[in-house]
């Protein structure tokens, strides 16, 4: 019945075209994004800080042979001033980072003042650089003592997370922070199951507690920091996005100030390479998919603005990609489709590139996403080396996007399957 309902809804959208049917491309090309469009970079605590305290993910890396040790990672813990300055030099306006619950509360009710002071200084550096902090409260990582009580299988964790979130929010209220409660909750639950901390039978209860935890945090943020904008960013999964939405985002839709979207790959009749990721390969980039993902959520949540909280391109240890795309071309092509989305009436208000530097990709240092590449395993100095993405991103930020006559490197897909059948039957062109 859900499939039938979805098909009927798509047919209805075809007849009413509203946001779903964009205007034809203009002869004079794409217009710049508005001055208040937010350009950002993303990162997370566990992936970049290094030398983390006891947590669920530190245990996974230490106990499972298929995962590399995280070690010092790119040492954001001690080099945050450098990385924040690199972002500011590009003209970045939003700096997303995560506060690690395990760092600030290493035991129940015991707050580590030195680690809180560290995050105070991170926030201060972001603000002093003229950027807005976007703070993630939970990026898949919780303290070891929370894991010992069953993680999100336990009602205690809902109570403990709420107390942690309230303490952090109260600390930074009034500073113009944008808040992300949970990073990609559907993948958070998947990884807990995949790593043996929960079972598929536990999934409904995990999602229920995560949704209630988001709601509690959302309410407190608006009580303590009324002007703040709050989201829980979602991992966009093509083909059946509505199925994954039902697990979490649909439950909290009334408690979002913007829809945070993480877009990494697409699927179309002429690009089925997403299947490569099942065996650790790299999918060919499909930049126009970001347009269809935005259009899907513009139709689903017409009263909420949209923000690409993560979008990035991986290489394997810096080697050339199978699709031959450079990081600069990846950024420019995706920004082009953001501009197309705005021209077609889609209220997309911001874009964060993932990530400012390479980092620990949940078990491996092989995938490299950074605007600045860092050879964690081969360079003891952890030198930040700029990729082609640095100049390209600085240019699109300065210009509000790509030039009007920009011709995307990756051609528009043939029958996008981002949100079928609509994304195929009503193409952007």
N, C-alpha and C positions, 0 to 999 in steps of 0.2 A: 504493500500500500504506500509506503514511503516513496518508492521509486515512481509509482504512478502519479502521486501528488506532485512530485518534483517535475515530472515531464509536463503535467498540465500547467504548472506555474510558469515553466519556461515558454510554453506556447502562448500563455497570456501576455508574458513580457514581450514576445515577438510582435504582438498586435498593438501594444501600447507603447512604444519604443522609449519614451521618457529618457531615463539615464541609460537604459540598457542598449539603446541603439544610438551610437555616437554620430555626430555630424561627420560628413566626409572631410578628408584632409584638405586643408586650405592650400591654395597655390603658393602662398608666400611662406609656407613651412610653419614650424612650431613657434609659439610665442614664449618669451621667458616666463619663468615661474615668478609669482609675486614677491615683493620685498620681504613680506612676513613669513615666507616659506622657511622652514627650519631645516638646516643642514647639520647632520651629526655624524658621530662615529660611535660604535658600540664595543663593549668589552665585558668580561665577567671576572669575578673575584678568583674563584678556584682555578680558572684556566690561565690566568695571567700573573697572579700575585706570587705563586710559588711558596714552598715550605709551609703549607697549611697545617692547621691543627687537626686533631682527630675528627673525622667526618665520615659520612657514608661513602663519599667518592674517594677519599684517601684510602679507605679500607678496600674498596674495589680495586684500586690501582696496585695495592700492596699484596692482595690475596689472589689475583687472577693473572695467570701467566701470559694471557694474550694482550695484556695492557702494559704499556711502558710506564716506568716510574715518572711521576710528575716533577719531582725535584724542585728546583728553583724556578722552573718555567722561564718567563721573560723578566722575572723579578720586578713586576709592577709595584710590589710591596715597598721597594726602596727606590724605584726609578719613576714613580708616578709623576714627579714634577717634569721630568724630561718628556714623557709621553703626552702629558697635557699641553706642554709647550709646542710639541710637534703638531698637535691637532689645531691649536690656536694659530699657528703659522699658516695653515691651509685655509684659514677663515672659517673654521668649524664653529657652529653656534650652540650645539648640544653635545655634551659628553656623557655617554651612558656608561655606568660602571655598576658593579654589584657590591653590596655589603655582605660579607660572609658571616652568617649567624654563628658558625662554629668559632670564628675568631673573637667575636665580641661577647659571647656567652659560652665559654668552654665547659661550664658545669651549670646545672640548673640554678638560675637565680644569681649566679656569680658573674659579674660584668668585668671584663678586662679593660681597665681604664687606658692602658697604653694603646690598645688596638682601637678603642673609641677615639683617642686623640689622633691616631693615624688617619682614620676616616674624616675626622674634623678637618685635617690638613688637606686631604684630597678635595673635599668640598670647597675649602677656601681657595685652593689653587684654581679650580674650575671657575669659580666666581671671579677671582682676580683677573683671569684671562678673558673675561667678558663672555663666558659661555654659561649655558643653563645646565645644571646637573640633572641627569635622568638616572634615578637610583632604582635598581632592581633589588627587592627585598629577598627574593629566593630564586637562585639560578640553578635548580636541581640539587643543591647541596644543603644538608642539614647536619647538626653536630652529632658526634658519635653517641652521646648520651640519648639523643632523640632516636637514633637507629636502634639503640639497646631497648627502648621501650616500644619498638615495633614500627617506628617511622609513622607514616600517615595511615597505617592500619590501626593506630591508637587514637582514641579521643583525646588523650592527654596532649598529643602533638598539636591539635587544633588550639587548645588552651595556651600551650607554651609559645606557639608561633604568634598568636595574637598579642601576648605580652611583649614578645621581642619586637614585633612590628610597631606597637604603640610607643615603645621606648625610642626607637629609631626615628619615627615620624615626629615625635615631640621634640627631638633633638634638632631637627633641621626644618621645622615648620617656619614659614614666613620668609624663606630664602629663595622662593621661586622654583623649587624643585618640581620636576615631573616624576611621577611614581609609577613603577611597574611592580605589581604585587608578586606574580609568579611568571617566570619565563617558560613559555611553551608547556603548559600543564599536561597536554596529551603525551608529549614525549617524556616529561618528568615521570609520569606513571609508567610508560613503556619501559624506561630505563630501570626503574625500580623492579619491575617484573623480570626484565632481561638479566639483571644482576643478582637475582635470587632473593631480593628483599621482600617480595610480595608475589602473589600468584594472580592469574587472570580472574579468579573468583573474587579476589580482593578489589579489583579495579573499580566497581561501582562505589564502594565505600571510600576509596581513595579520592575519587573525583568529587564525591559528596563533601568530604572534609576540606578539600582544596577550595571548592566553591564557597563554602561557608567561611573559610579563612579569608578569602578575597573579600567577601561581603563585610566581614568585621573590620578588615583593614581599610576598605573603601570608606565605611562610615566614620571611622576614627580620623582618617586623613581629612575628610571634609569638616569634621568638628574642630580639629586642631589647626588645619591649614585650608580655610574655606576656598581660596582661589586656586588651589592646586588641581592639576589634571592627572587622572589616574587611569591605568589600563592594566590588563594582563595580556601580554603579547602572545599571539597564536602562531603556530607553525603551519604555514599554508601547504596543504596536501592536495595536488591536482586530482582530477577525475571525479572524486566524491567529497568535496570540501564540506558539504552539509552533514555528512556522516560523522566527521570528526568534530564539527561544531556542536553536534548534539551532546557530545560527552562533557563539554565544559562551557564554551563561550555562550551558548544559547541560555544557559542557566544564569549567567551573570550580566546579560546584555543590558539590563536596567540599571546596572551599577558600573558603567563605563563612561568615561568622559571623552574617550576617543578609542577607535579600534586599532590596536597595534598589530601589525602584520609582519611576519618574517617570510620573505620570498626568496627561494634559492633555485628552484628548477621547475621546468614546465614539461608538458607532454603534448604532442600533436601527431597527426598522421605522418608528417615528414620528420618527426623527431621523437623516437621511442627510446632514446638512450638513457632515460631515467632508470631503466632496468639495470644499468651497469652498477648503480650504487648498491645493489643487493650483494655484490661480490667485491665491494671496496673500490670500484672504479669511479670515474668522473663522468657525469652526464654532460652532454653538450648544452651550452647555455641557450636559453630561450627567452631573450629579453622582453618580447612582446607579451609573455605570460604575466608579467607584473601588471600590465594594463588590465587583463582579464580578471586577475585576482582582485584588483581594486574595484573593477566594475561589479563583480559578484558581491562584494561587501557594501558597495554603495547602494545596490538594490536591496540587500538584506537589512541594512541599518541606515536608512535614508536620513535620519536625524543626527547621525554621529559623524564627526570628521574622521579621516583615516590617516594613519602614519605608518610608513615602512620603517619599522624598528630595527630590522636586520635585512640586509641584502649583501651578499658577498660571493666571491669566486675563489675556489680552491685550486691550488696546484699541488702536485706531488713533489715535495722537497724542492720546489721552485722550478721544476722541469716544465717544458712546453706542454700545454694541454692538448688532448686529442682534437679539439675543435679549433686549435690554433689561435684562440682569442687571447689578447693581452689584457692585463688588468685595466689599463686605460680604456680600451675599447669596450670592455664589459661595463664599466661605469657609465661611459657616454651613451651606450645603447640603452641601458636601463633608464637613465635620466631622460632621454628622448621620449620614452613611453610614459614617464611621469608627466611630462609636458603635454603629451597627447591626452592623457587622462584629465588633466586640469582643463584643457580646452573643451573637452566634451562634458564638462559640468560635474566631474567627480571631485569631491572635496578632500583631496589629499593635501595634508598640511606640513608634512615633513618626511625626511629620508635620512636614515643612519646607515653608513657603510659598516659592515662587519668584516674585518675589525681593524683597529688602529695599528696593531702589530700582530704578527703570528703568535699563536699561543698553543696551549695543550687541548687538542680536540678529542676529549673524552676517551682517552686510551692510547693516543698516538700523537707524535709531533710531525708525522709525514704530511698531513694536509696543511697547506700554507694559505691563509686567507688575508694576511696583513697588507695594509698599504705600505707599511715598513716591514721588511722581512727580517727575521731574527733566527740565526742558526743555533738553536738551543743546545744541540748535541755536539756541534763542532766548533763553536766559538765561545770560549770562556768569558770573553768580554761582553757578550750579548749585544753587540753593536746593532743599532737600528739602521738598516740599509734601505733607502727609498726605492720603491718600485715605480713603474710607469704610472701607477695609480695616483701617486702623490700630486704630480703636476696636473694630471687630468682632473682630479677632484677639486683642487684649488681653482682651476679654471672655471668649472661649472658652477662652483659656489660664487665666484666673483661675477660671473655673467648671468646668473639665474638660470643656468641650463646650457644646453648645446645651442649652436647658432641656428638661425631660422632655416638655413638650407642644408642642415645636417642629414646625411644619408646613412642610416644604420648599417653597420658591418654585417650583422646577422639579419638575413631577410625575414620579413614577416612570415609566420608559420602558416602552413596549409592545414586548415581545420584544427584549431586549438582545442585541446581536450582539458583545459584548465577547469572549465565549468560546463561540461557538455549537457545538452546539445547547444545551449545558447552561444557559447564561445566559438562554436564552429559555424552555426547558422547565421549569426549576426557578427561578422568580423569587424575589426576596428576600422578598416579601410572602407 
